[in-house]
Amino acid sequence: MAVNYRSMSCTPEHVFEVLADGWLYPSWVVGASRMRDVDESWPQTGSRLHHSVGVWPLLLNDSTSVLEWDPPRRALFKARGWPAGEADVAIEAKETANGCLVRIVEDAVAGPARVLPKFVREAVLVPRNAETLQRLAYLAEGRAGRAH
């Protein structure tokens, strides 16, 4: 399981505003290249984002669904990225004196990636999710800046 943390200069509510806008998904998720559709009920539990991963012309269509939605504290997603498999991705935000601390926890739960040793999965996911949190911070902190 890969775990990353990032301090952000915004509130947890700003982070969850970004997560709640399904059309922003490829703006902060490393590997997602475009959105095809967002369920009208997003981000309610069971709703899905329909996205593509990869780089043209090698794009794969897949989806991410909401397993838990408890803003502004915790969200749990099931990200599909076949043929690699599926991962559970938890994003949690806690208020701090200067904004918030965001944690992302990800691990493969199905498919070929699941059989890779933990240290191999972490070697890929930790740097990827550091960049994902940086992108999420840009968007959430930008919202916070517009609120002033």
Buried (B, 14 or more C-beta within 10 A) or exposed (E): EBBBEBEBBBBBBBBBBBBBBBEBBBBBBBBBBBBEEBBEEBBEEEBBBBBBBBEEEEBBEBBBBBEEBEBBEBBBBBBBBBEBBBBBBBBBBEEEEEBBBBBBBBBBBBBEBBEBEEEEBBEBBBEBBBBBBBBBBBBBBEBBEEEE
